[in-house]
């Protein structure tokens, strides 16, 4: 077997495993010369040309079946096609990675803001969101899972979860925990897919679009669900809220093994002196 390399030599030369070469053999991509007497496998310089192309394809994450198809065509046009297609794939992947990087940074900033956070019991840190404008899709929880495509929906990282509390004329606060609201962070990967899903839900009458707009007041909260209820009553008493709706966006849940989780949330509400003419209970 003059001018041929043994399988082990090829592995050492290219830093690949024996299993890789055997896999290429089984796939019909790189058939070695087999010594009938010893059963040893050998590779020529021509084999190495094929191997190098396969390794380039692997480096570029091109599926082996596509590589085999283009190699079999024996045409430069075929190689150009697969590279152009892979270039588009890589660009899309880069876009996804940029979105992932942005999401990671947002989560880091959130966690930093939560370190040492204490609830403002005097409400002196309430801020007003001027011309606040947000679309929230509200639906019963059971309906969110009833659509035929619900099991295949991606992009849960792209939505923010909302719950709304009704405040009666006597200051009684009630919540329908079976109705959940979702708003979309459009810059996060998967946002388009989940937005399409919610639009289909709305078209079928299984979800309702609520526009939260105007000069809303906002304050942050941290605590368990029971503590949130107490905080809402304190807030309503302080601002004399009645016959209105409070919207709460859940930003993060600090999980506990006993399932008594702590929640970090933002509370949105308005007062008549700042937001005249706003919708009231008919939001829900």
N, C-alpha and C positions, 0 to 999 in steps of 0.2 A: 504493500500500500504506500508506494512512494508519493511524495508531495501531498499527502493527506494528513490531517490532524485527527488525533483520537478525541473522543467525546470529552474526556477530562481536560485535555489541552484547550479545547474550545471554551469550556466552562471557565477555566482559569483566565483565558485571554479576555473574555468579555464580562467576567464577574457575574455570571449567571449560574443557576443550579442545573443539575442533571435533569431534574423534573421538568424544567422549562423546555429543554431541548426535546425531551420525550413527549411533552405535550404538543409541541409544534409538529412532531412526527405524526402523532395520532390525528391531529387536525388536517393532515395532508399539506402542511405549509412548508415543511423542511424535511425531506426524506434523506437520511444519510446513506452512505455506501456501507453495506453490511458484509463483513467477511464471513463467507459461508462456513468456513472451518471453525473459526473461533467465536463467531457471533459478535465480534467487536464492531462498533460503529465508528465510521470515519467521515470527515467532512473536507471538501475541496475548497479552493478559493471562491469558486462560484457559489458554493453553499454559504460562505461567509457574507457574500454580497446580499443574499436573501436574508440572512440572519440580521445583518445591520439594518435593512429596511424594516424588518419586523420590530426590532428594538426601537427604531425611530418612531414607529407607529405606537408602540407601547408607551414611550415617553410622552407622546402627544395625546395619549389616552384614546386612540382610535381603536374601535372594536376589531378583533381579529377577523371576524367574518368580512368586514369591509375591506381590510387589508388584503385578504385572500382574493376577494372579488376583483380588486384593482390590479393585483399582481397577475392574475389569470388573464386580464384583458391585454396585457403586454403593450400598453399605450401610455404615452406621457400625459394624454388628456385625462386618463383615469386617475393618475396620481394627482393631477392638478385639482380635479373635482373633489377628491377626498380631503385634500388640504384646505380647499376653500370652505368645504362643509365644516371641517374641524375648526377652522378659524372663527366661523360664526358661533360654533358651540363654545369655544374658549371665551369669546367676547361676552356671551350670555352668562357664562360662569363667573367672569370677572364682575359683571353687574350684580350678580347674586352675592358675591363675596363682599362687594362694596356695601350692599344693603346689610349683610350680616355684620360687617364691621361697625356700621352706624348703629345697628340694634344693640350690639355688645357695648358700645360706648354709652348709649342711652341707659342701659341697665346699670352700668358702673356708676354713672352720674346719679341715678335713682338711689342706689344703695348708699352712696356717700351722703346724699341729702337725708337719708333716713337714720343715719348714725346719730345717736343722742337726741333724736327728735322727741319733743314733749308737746302734748296738746295745749293749745292756747285756750285757757278757761275764761279769759277776760274778753276774748274776741277782738283784741286790739290789732291782730295781724291779718284781719280780714282784708282782702284786696278786691277791687272791682275790675272785672274783665270788660273793658269797653268794646262794644259792638261784637260781643261773643256770638259766634255762629257755628253750629255743629249739627250734623245729621246723625241721628241715632235710630237704629232699626230695633223696634221692640217686638217681641214675640213670646208666646208661651214656650217654656222650656221644652215641652213635649213636641211642639211643632218644629223646633229647630232641628230635631232629630228624625222628623217624619218624612222629609223629602227623599226621593229615590236616590239622589246623588249624595246624601249627607255622609255616607260612610267613606266617600272618596274625596272629601273636601280637605284641602291643605290650607295652611296659612293662619293657624290659630295665634301665631305671634303677632299678626297684623291687626288684631282687633283689641279694643278696650271694652271692658265689661261695665255696664251701668245698671243700677237699680233706682227706682223712683219711689218716694214716700209721699203720700198724700197727707196734708195737714188740714184738718177740719176747722170749722168756725170756732169750735170750743178748744182748739189746740191739740186735739187728739191726732196722733200720728199713726198711720197704717201703711203697711207694705204688702204687696202681693209678690211673694218670693218666687212664684211660678212664672212671673213675667220678667224677662231679662232683656237688657238693651245692649246693642253692640254698635260701636263706632269704629271706623276703619282708619288705621295709620297708613296712608297711601304709599309712603316711602319704604315700607317693610316688605320683604319678599313674601309672595303669596297673597298680597292685598287684592290684586285684580281678581283672583280666583274666588276668594271669599266674598268680595263685593258682588260678583256675578251671582253667586249662590243666594245672597240676601235679596238681590233684585228679583230673582225668580220666586223666592218666598213671598215677597211683597205682591208680585203680579198674581200669585195664587191666593192672595188674601190671608196668608198665614203669618205675615209680619206687617207692622205698621211703621211708617216713617214719621218720626217726631223731629221737628226743627227746634232746637234750643238756641234761641237768639235774643240779643238785647244786651243790656249792661248787667250781667250777672255778677253777684258777689261770690267769692270763693275762699274756702279755708281748708287746710289739711287736717287729717285725723289719723290717729294710730290707736288701735285697741281691738278688743274682741267684740263680737256682735252685740252682746248685752251692754257693753260700755258705749258702743256707737248709739244705741237707742237712747241712753241717758244723755249723751252729748247732744243729740238732736233736740231733745226736749229743752235742754238748757239754751241751745241756740235759738229755738223758736220763742222762748220766753224773753231772751235778751233783745231780739229784734221785733217782738210782737207779731210774729208770723201767724197767719191763719188763712184758711180757704186758699191754699196754694200748693205747689208741688216742689219738693226738694229732690234734686238729681245728684246721685252719688256715683263717682267713677272709682272703681277699685283698681289701684295701681299695682299692688303686690300683696301676697299673703305669706306671712311668716308661719311656716308649718310647724305643728306640734303633733307628737305621736298620739296624744289623747284626742286629736281632731278638734281641739279648742284653739283654732288658729287665730293669729293676730292679723289684722288687716290695716294696710296703709291706703288711705282713700282721700279723694278730694270731694268736698261738699259744695254744690252749686245751688244758689238760691237768689231770689230777688225780693226787693221791698217796693211797695207801691210808690214811695217818694222818689225812687231812682228809676223804676221801670214801669211807668204807667202803660196801661193798654196791653200788657202781656197776657198770654193765654193762662188759664188757671187749671182747674181739675180736668177739663176736657183733654188735657195732654194725654191722659191715660184712658 
